[in-house]
Amino acid sequence: MNKIEERLLALVTSIALMVPINAYAQDSFVPCRRFGHLQDCIAVPLAEKAEDTKAKQFQAPVAAKSRIYIVRPYLQEQKKKSNLLIDGQAITEIAPMTYVVLDVKPGVHRITLNTHDNTELQLDLEAGKVYYIQYKLTVWFETVTGHLTLLDEKKGKSQVLESKRVRSTNEILAK
C-alpha cells in the first residue's frame, strides 16, 4: 500500500468510527412557530418521550432529595440555547418550550442560566419537596435580560406540561 492509500484508509476508518458516536450524541430540534408555521428552531439534548411522560407525573423525589423543575416556557430568543449550571457545574442546555428535572441533595444551591448573560437564583431546598423555577427572557430593543422566578405548584406544573424535557447530567448532583 502506498502512502496515499494508507491515508485514505485512515480517513475512511476514522469517519466510520465517528458516525455512530455522532448519531448517538446528536441533539433533537425543538419546534417553534415562525410566521404562523411550525419549524425546527434549535437543537438541544431532548429526553426520550417515556422520560418526559414520567417526569410529567410530578412524583415526589426519592428519599433525602429535592426535585427541581426548571422551565423555559416562552418563545423569546427562539434560536438561542441557555446553559444551565447548578453550583457552577454545567448540567445541560435548554431552549424555548423545554424543561429539565433534577433530583439534588437538600441545602443551598445556586442555579445559573446563561443565554446572553448570567442570571442566578439561590435557593435553600428541603428534602422531599418539589420546586418549580421559570426562566424567562425579556427582550427590550437590543437588550435581552433573563429572570429566574420560583413558581407555585399549579403554575409550575402547567408550564412543564406545555414543554419538552431535555436530558441532563444529574448524576453529578447525586454524588
C-alpha positions as CSV (number, residue, x, y, z in Angstrom):
1,M,0.0,0.0,0.0
2,N,1.4,3.4,-0.9
3,K,1.1,6.5,1.3
4,I,-1.9,7.9,-0.4
5,E,-3.8,4.6,0.0
6,E,-2.8,4.4,3.7
7,R,-4.0,8.0,4.4
8,L,-7.3,7.3,2.5
9,L,-7.8,4.1,4.6
10,A,-7.1,6.0,7.8
11,L,-9.5,8.8,6.8
12,V,-12.3,6.3,5.9
13,T,-11.7,4.4,9.1
14,S,-11.9,7.5,11.3
15,I,-15.1,8.7,9.6
16,A,-16.7,5.2,10.0
17,L,-15.8,5.3,13.8
18,M,-17.2,8.8,14.2
19,V,-20.6,8.2,12.6
20,P,-22.1,6.0,15.4
21,I,-20.8,8.4,18.1
22,N,-22.3,11.5,16.3
23,A,-25.6,9.7,15.7
24,Y,-25.9,8.9,19.4
25,A,-24.8,12.3,20.6
26,Q,-27.0,14.3,18.2
27,D,-29.4,16.7,19.7
28,S,-33.1,16.9,18.8
29,F,-34.7,20.0,17.3
30,V,-37.3,21.9,19.3
31,P,-40.1,23.2,17.1
32,C,-41.3,26.8,17.3
33,R,-43.8,28.9,15.4
34,R,-42.4,31.4,12.9
35,F,-44.7,33.4,10.7
36,G,-47.6,31.2,11.7
37,H,-45.8,27.9,10.7
38,L,-44.1,25.3,12.9
39,Q,-40.5,24.8,12.1
40,D,-37.3,23.4,13.8
41,C,-35.6,26.2,15.7
42,I,-32.8,25.0,17.8
43,A,-31.3,21.6,18.7
44,V,-30.9,20.6,22.4
45,P,-30.5,17.2,24.0
46,L,-34.1,16.2,24.3
47,A,-35.0,13.3,26.6
48,E,-36.8,10.2,25.4
49,K,-40.6,10.5,25.2
50,A,-41.1,7.9,28.1
51,E,-38.8,10.0,30.4
52,D,-40.8,13.2,29.5
53,T,-44.1,11.4,30.3
54,K,-42.7,10.1,33.6
55,A,-41.4,13.5,34.7
56,K,-44.9,15.0,34.0
57,Q,-46.4,12.7,36.6
58,F,-44.8,15.0,39.2
59,Q,-43.9,12.3,41.7
60,A,-42.1,13.2,44.9
61,P,-38.4,12.9,44.8
62,V,-36.6,9.8,46.2
63,A,-35.8,10.0,50.0
64,A,-33.3,12.6,51.1
65,K,-33.5,14.5,47.8
66,S,-35.2,17.6,46.5
67,R,-36.7,17.8,43.0
68,I,-36.3,20.9,40.8
69,Y,-38.2,21.6,37.5
70,I,-36.6,24.4,35.6
71,V,-38.7,25.5,32.6
72,R,-38.1,28.0,29.8
73,P,-41.8,28.3,28.7
74,Y,-41.7,31.2,26.3
75,L,-40.5,31.7,22.7
76,Q,-38.3,34.8,23.2
77,E,-34.9,34.2,21.6
78,Q,-36.1,31.2,19.7
79,K,-32.8,30.4,18.2
80,K,-30.7,30.7,21.4
81,K,-29.8,28.0,23.8
82,S,-29.5,28.7,27.5
83,N,-26.7,27.0,29.5
84,L,-27.8,25.6,32.9
85,L,-25.3,25.4,35.8
86,I,-26.0,24.2,39.3
87,D,-23.4,25.3,41.9
88,G,-21.1,26.2,39.0
89,Q,-21.3,22.8,37.3
90,A,-22.7,22.5,33.7
91,I,-25.9,20.4,33.7
92,T,-27.5,20.9,30.2
93,E,-28.8,23.3,27.7
94,I,-32.4,24.3,27.5
95,A,-34.3,26.1,24.7
96,P,-37.7,27.7,24.4
97,M,-40.6,25.4,25.4
98,T,-38.3,23.0,27.2
99,Y,-37.6,22.0,30.8
100,V,-35.2,19.9,32.9
101,V,-35.9,18.0,36.1
102,L,-33.2,17.4,38.6
103,D,-33.0,15.5,41.9
104,V,-30.5,17.2,44.2
105,K,-29.3,17.0,47.8
106,P,-31.2,19.3,50.1
107,G,-29.4,22.6,51.1
108,V,-28.4,25.8,49.4
109,H,-27.9,25.7,45.7
110,R,-27.0,28.3,43.1
111,I,-28.9,28.0,39.9
112,T,-27.4,29.9,36.9
113,L,-28.7,30.2,33.4
114,N,-26.8,31.9,30.7
115,T,-28.3,33.0,27.3
116,H,-26.7,36.4,26.8
117,D,-25.5,37.0,30.4
118,N,-25.7,35.1,33.7
119,T,-29.0,35.0,35.6
120,E,-28.8,33.5,39.1
121,L,-31.1,32.3,41.8
122,Q,-30.0,30.9,45.1
123,L,-32.4,28.5,46.9
124,D,-32.4,26.6,50.2
125,L,-34.0,23.3,49.2
126,E,-35.7,20.9,51.6
127,A,-35.7,17.1,51.3
128,G,-38.9,15.6,49.8
129,K,-40.1,18.9,48.3
130,V,-40.6,19.7,44.6
131,Y,-39.7,23.2,43.3
132,Y,-40.7,24.9,40.0
133,I,-38.5,27.6,38.5
134,Q,-39.3,29.6,35.5
135,Y,-36.6,31.1,33.2
136,K,-38.0,34.0,31.2
137,L,-36.1,36.2,28.8
138,T,-37.3,39.8,28.3
139,V,-36.3,41.5,25.0
140,W,-36.2,45.3,25.0
141,F,-34.8,46.7,21.8
142,E,-31.3,45.2,21.6
143,T,-31.1,44.1,25.2
144,V,-32.1,40.7,26.4
145,T,-32.4,40.1,30.2
146,G,-33.0,36.8,31.9
147,H,-35.2,36.3,35.0
148,L,-35.5,33.3,37.3
149,T,-38.7,33.0,39.3
150,L,-39.8,30.4,41.8
151,L,-43.4,29.4,40.8
152,D,-46.2,27.9,42.8
153,E,-47.1,24.3,42.1
154,K,-50.1,24.9,39.8
155,K,-48.3,27.4,37.5
156,G,-45.1,25.3,37.5
157,K,-46.9,22.1,36.5
158,S,-48.9,24.0,33.8
159,Q,-45.7,25.3,32.2
160,V,-43.9,21.9,32.4
161,L,-46.9,20.2,30.8
162,E,-46.6,22.5,27.8
163,S,-42.8,21.9,27.4
164,K,-40.5,19.1,26.3
165,R,-37.9,17.6,28.6
166,V,-34.2,17.8,28.0
167,R,-31.5,15.4,29.2
168,S,-29.2,16.4,32.0
169,T,-26.1,15.3,33.7
170,N,-28.0,14.8,37.0
171,E,-25.6,12.1,38.3
172,I,-23.1,14.9,39.1
173,L,-25.6,16.3,41.6
174,A,-26.5,12.9,43.1
175,K,-22.9,12.4,44.5
